[in-house]
Amino acid sequence: MKTQSNTTVFLVDDNVLYLKALKNYLLENLKNINIYDFQTGEEMLNYKKSVPDIIILDFIFKIPNQKARNGLSILKRLGLKSPYIPVIILSGQKNKLIRTELINEGAYDYVEKFKNDFELVANDIRDISTQLIEKKLEDKVTLKITFWLIALSLMALAFLYFQNSL
C-alpha cells in the first residue's frame, strides 16, 4: 500500500480506555500509520506539531469540570479550518437524524461504537489512505505534465525569437 509516507491520524475520545484500545488495535492492524490521541476536540484543534491526514472524532464528550464541545461542533470548526481532512465520527448514539446531520456537515463516515467499530474504522482509514495515495500520484503526474508543457512553451518561444532575429 503506502510505501514512502505514513498516514497521520488524530484520534479524539474522552474515554481513555476506549482511546487506548482503539489506538492499539489500529497500530497492530494497519501499516505506516502515526496516531496522535486527544481527549477533547479543543485539545486536538490546539495541537500544532502535526497535521492529520484523517481525524477520528467522538461525538459526545463527557469530561468532568470541562465544557468540551460535541463532535458536531468540532466537525463544523474543522470544516471551516481544514475542509479537506476526512473526519470519521465515532458514537454510541443510534440516532439516524444525528448520523444524517453529521454526514451532511461533511463527516466521511459515522461509526457506531461497540458494533465492529475498530474494524470499521480501520477499513475507513485504509480506504482514505488509498485515496490519498492516488491523489498524490495524480498530483505528481499533473505537476510533471505542467512542467513539460511550460518547458515546451519556452522552447517554442525561444525558437520563434531566434527565427525573428535572423
URSUL-V674740 format. One record per residue. RES is the residue in one small letter. OMEGA is omega in whole degrees, 0 to 359 (* if undefined). Layout:
RES;OMEGA / RES;OMEGA
This chain:
m;183 / k;188 / t;189 / q;182 / s;181 / n;172 / t;179 / t;182 / v;171 / f;182 / l;187 / v;177 / d;181 / d;179 / n;186 / v;180 / l;178 / y;180 / l;180 / k;180 / a;179 / l;179 / k;179 / n;179 / y;182 / l;179 / l;179 / e;188 / n;179 / l;178 / k;174 / n;182 / i;172 / n;181 / i;173 / y;182 / d;183 / f;180 / q;175 / t;176 / g;179 / e;178 / e;179 / m;181 / l;181 / n;181 / y;186 / k;186 / k;181 / s;176 / v;183 / p;168 / d;184 / i;175 / i;174 / i;193 / l;174 / d;180 / f;183 / i;178 / f;180 / k;182 / i;180 / p;177 / n;176 / q;175 / k;179 / a;178 / r;177 / n;183 / g;179 / l;179 / s;178 / i;179 / l;178 / k;178 / r;178 / l;179 / g;178 / l;186 / k;186 / s;187 / p;184 / y;178 / i;179 / p;180 / v;175 / i;180 / i;174 / l;179 / s;171 / g;180 / q;177 / k;184 / n;182 / k;178 / l;178 / i;178 / r;180 / t;180 / e;180 / l;178 / i;178 / n;178 / e;174 / g;178 / a;178 / y;181 / d;177 / y;185 / v;177 / e;178 / k;174 / f;174 / k;184 / n;187 / d;180 / f;180 / e;179 / l;178 / v;178 / a;178 / n;177 / d;180 / i;177 / r;180 / d;181 / i;179 / s;177 / t;178 / q;179 / l;178 / i;179 / e;179 / k;179 / k;177 / l;177 / e;180 / d;178 / k;180 / v;179 / t;179 / l;179 / k;179 / i;179 / t;178 / f;182 / w;176 / l;177 / i;179 / a;178 / l;178 / s;179 / l;178 / m;179 / a;178 / l;178 / a;178 / f;179 / l;179 / y;180 / f;177 / q;182 / n;182 / s;179 / l;*
